Amino acid sequence: MDQEEEEIDRQRAAGRPDSELLVGFGGGSGSPVSEPVVGPSGGSGSGSPISVSEPVQSWVMQQSAQELAACLGAEPCLEAKKLDESIEEMLIRLDEFCAMLEMIRSDSSQILDENVPKLKAKALEMKKVYAKIDKMETFVKMVGQNAATLEQQVIQAEKDCGNLPHGVRRLLLSISAPSNLNKKCSCPKQQNTRYELPSLYRTEAYFPESSDRPYFSKPKT
């Protein structure tokens, strides 16, 4: 009560009228609370309390409005800004990841729809190539066998006729000799003069001239 009386005396000394005197503080918040003020003795108030509710209400409303405006117009703190930046960066990364997934999905569909059928067609073509290679190997083996047969016949002919040139052999045969020797020597010579060609392959049967016929076709029997 002593503090309230000192406050009233201070306000009166400042020239404030009794109807506008404000005393007391509600809850330590600094906002004034309306309380009845006892007027001076012998005055017109005669000790009756004076109502000061309207000025107090207007002051409270003004302070509340200022606090609300300060809250609404306040700038976000540093932590909130960092959080917003991190969220924005995360959204950007998410968009990039979604774009990459879409690109991978499109590439996979393209591979399945276009490249796989092409690979299957190429695999079938390679099977045909492998078949041609097998036929070529068979053909080469057959040619090697025929060449070996001819080589054996040439070696045998050289053994039978000797290594002398043909002109020398004719000269020796034309020399007169006894009839008995001529008969004995002429018989084997006459038997060996006739040469029979073995059955060999024909290149035209395996390599036709026209491009319509397939290569390495079997000859007609």
Secondary structure, 3 states (H helix, E strand, C coil): CHHHHHHHHHHHHCCCCHHHCCCCECCCCCCECCCCECCCCCCCCCCCCECCHHHHHHHHHHHHHHHHHHHHCCCCCHHHHHHHHHHHHHHHHHHHHHHHHHHHHHHHHHHHHHHHHHHHHHHHHHHHHHHHHHHHHHHHHHHHHHHHHHHHHHHHHHHHHCCCCHHHHHHHHHCCCCHHHHHHHHHHHHHHHCCCCCCCCCHHHHCCCCCCCCCCCCCCC
